[in-house]
Amino acid sequence: MEKSRIDFLSERLLSVYETLEAIEPLTQMEPDLTVDDAYAVQLEFVTKKLDQGHKIVGKKIGLTSKAMQESLGVNEPDYGHLFEEMVVDPQNPIIKKKQVLQARVEGELAFVLKEDLTGPGVTVDQVLRATDYIVAAIEIVDSRIADWRIKLEDTVADNGSSAFYILGKNKFSPNDLDRIGVKMDLYKNSELINSGTGADVLGDSAYCVAWLANKLHDYGIKLQAGEVILAGALSAAVPAKSGDKFVCQFTENLGEVSIIFE
């Protein structure tokens, strides 16, 4: 794709953060958009954010369930970048209406790195050695595409539909946590909506982090010490609106994480 079109699409996505008005799918604006083109748009979007003074604090992995992959006709996850302004303070876990367009809530595990990870060939064992600790997390995903009418290329270009995230307080060494057997229950306004386990994230969330490190190598990027890696939702994302409170309760002493929408 020509650089001018990559610039145009990244600018369209960036404009939504100011106008708060969702746009039509990029795959309608550019019917021949490929996944590689979409990552190019995402990386141009990221460059523009960095130029504005924003700071990258981590990455997120999406499409980690077979059901979601099948729904979009793909056989691997995708990723997005996490910026400092996406961090929600656990002492004030509130998302205001003007901060999101069409938010959805997911519960997952987050890996905080103590060492860099550079593909290709990164293994699960290397991920575990490079991980400082694992915590429970809630990710708030959002789409700059109207009505979530997305194809894979749309969500990739849209920074993996990233919005906000909040981390739990109980930190575990990767060797002290049953990350595969852990169970998560997601409650919306005190009603149990869905559940999932660590095995639902392509069998192992650490495998997803290894995938990410290897995928990023294709674009000359590495995972860096100190970064937060959201490793993929343990269950389906749940739509949120003003007045909703979500609580994700985790086993294995990970505790719970909550978020409120005003």
DATABEL-V291693 format. One record per residue. N is the residue number from 0. RES is the residue in one small letter. SS is DSSP state (H for helix, E for strand, C for the rest). PSI is psi in whole degrees, -180 to 180 (999 if undefined). OMEGA is omega in whole degrees, -180 to 180 (999 if undefined). Layout:
# DATABEL-V291693
n = [N N]
res = [RES RES]
ss = [SS SS]
psi = [PSI PSI]
omega = [OMEGA OMEGA]
This chain:
# DATABEL-V291693
n = [0 1 2 3 4 5 6 7 8 9 10 11 12 13 14 15 16 17 18 19 20 21 22 23 24 25 26 27 28 29 30 31 32 33 34 35 36 37 38 39 40 41 42 43 44 45 46 47 48 49 50 51 52 53 54 55 56 57 58 59 60 61 62 63 64 65 66 67 68 69 70 71 72 73 74 75 76 77 78 79 80 81 82 83 84 85 86 87 88 89 90 91 92 93 94 95 96 97 98 99 100 101 102 103 104 105 106 107 108 109 110 111 112 113 114 115 116 117 118 119 120 121 122 123 124 125 126 127 128 129 130 131 132 133 134 135 136 137 138 139 140 141 142 143 144 145 146 147 148 149 150 151 152 153 154 155 156 157 158 159 160 161 162 163 164 165 166 167 168 169 170 171 172 173 174 175 176 177 178 179 180 181 182 183 184 185 186 187 188 189 190 191 192 193 194 195 196 197 198 199 200 201 202 203 204 205 206 207 208 209 210 211 212 213 214 215 216 217 218 219 220 221 222 223 224 225 226 227 228 229 230 231 232 233 234 235 236 237 238 239 240 241 242 243 244 245 246 247 248 249 250 251 252 253 254 255 256 257 258 259 260 261]
res = [m e k s r i d f l s e r l l s v y e t l e a i e p l t q m e p d l t v d d a y a v q l e f v t k k l d q g h k i v g k k i g l t s k a m q e s l g v n e p d y g h l f e e m v v d p q n p i i k k k q v l q a r v e g e l a f v l k e d l t g p g v t v d q v l r a t d y i v a a i e i v d s r i a d w r i k l e d t v a d n g s s a f y i l g k n k f s p n d l d r i g v k m d l y k n s e l i n s g t g a d v l g d s a y c v a w l a n k l h d y g i k l q a g e v i l a g a l s a a v p a k s g d k f v c q f t e n l g e v s i i f e]
ss = [C C H H H H H H H H H H H H H H H H H C C C E C C H H H H C C C C C H H H H H H H H H H H H H H H H H C C C C E E E E E E E C C C H H H H H H H C C C C C E E E E E E H H H E C C H H H C E E C H H H C C C C E E E E E E E E E E C C C E C C C C C C H H H H H H H E E E E E E E E E E E C C C E H H H C C C H H H H H H C H H H C C E E E E C C C C E C H H H C C C C C C E E E E E E C C E E E E E E E H H H C C C C H H H H H H H H H H H H H C C C C C E C C C C E E E E E E C C C C E E C C C C C E E E E E E C C C C E E E E E E E C]
psi = [142 145 -34 -37 -38 -44 -44 -47 -39 -37 -38 -43 -43 -33 -26 -31 -22 -41 -24 31 119 155 170 159 139 -28 -12 -38 -35 80 -25 14 126 170 -42 -40 -43 -41 -34 -40 -45 -46 -33 -40 -46 -43 -43 -40 -43 -40 -27 -4 5 158 132 132 -3 -164 159 148 133 174 48 3 146 -36 -45 -39 -43 -35 -28 2 39 167 20 162 -177 -178 166 171 143 132 159 -36 -7 -10 127 133 121 -23 -14 68 69 133 125 154 -38 -7 -15 160 -55 68 150 154 137 148 140 180 145 134 128 122 147 -9 155 152 121 121 176 175 12 135 169 -43 -39 -39 -46 -39 -31 -7 127 -51 165 139 161 155 154 132 133 112 155 158 133 -2 128 133 23 33 69 148 174 -45 -33 -48 -34 -50 -35 38 39 24 35 150 -71 166 157 137 147 172 -17 114 137 137 142 -23 -10 11 133 79 -22 -39 -11 141 145 132 129 121 137 116 47 2 130 121 -47 171 163 169 169 -28 -17 -8 73 33 -26 121 -30 -32 -39 -38 -40 -43 -45 -47 -40 -37 -42 -28 -32 -23 15 29 146 158 136 149 136 -15 149 129 111 116 2 143 138 -12 178 147 142 127 145 149 171 136 -10 144 131 140 129 119 128 146 -169 27 18 -22 -154 158 139 158 142 137 121 999]
omega = [180 -179 -178 179 176 178 -178 -177 178 177 178 178 -179 -178 -178 -180 178 -176 -174 177 -178 -177 177 180 177 179 170 177 -175 -173 -179 -179 178 177 177 175 -177 176 176 177 179 -178 175 175 180 178 179 178 179 178 178 178 179 -176 176 179 179 180 173 178 178 179 -178 175 179 -179 180 178 -180 -178 180 176 -180 -179 175 179 169 -178 174 -180 176 178 -175 -178 177 -177 177 -180 179 178 180 -171 -174 172 -179 -175 -176 -177 -176 178 -175 -170 172 -173 178 172 -177 174 177 177 175 -170 173 178 174 173 -177 175 3 173 178 -178 176 180 178 177 -178 179 -178 -176 176 178 177 178 170 -179 166 171 172 176 -179 180 173 179 -174 173 180 -180 -170 163 -179 -177 180 -177 176 -180 -178 175 179 -178 -180 176 -178 172 179 -177 173 -175 -176 -174 -179 169 -180 179 -178 -176 173 -174 179 -177 -178 179 178 173 -178 -180 174 -178 177 178 177 -176 178 -179 177 177 178 179 -178 -179 -178 175 -176 -179 178 175 -180 178 176 176 -178 180 -180 179 -179 179 179 -176 176 -177 175 171 -172 176 -179 -179 172 178 174 -163 175 -174 178 178 -176 176 -175 -180 -179 175 -179 -180 -179 170 179 174 173 179 -177 171 180 179 176 177 -179 177 -178 177 -179 177 -180 999]
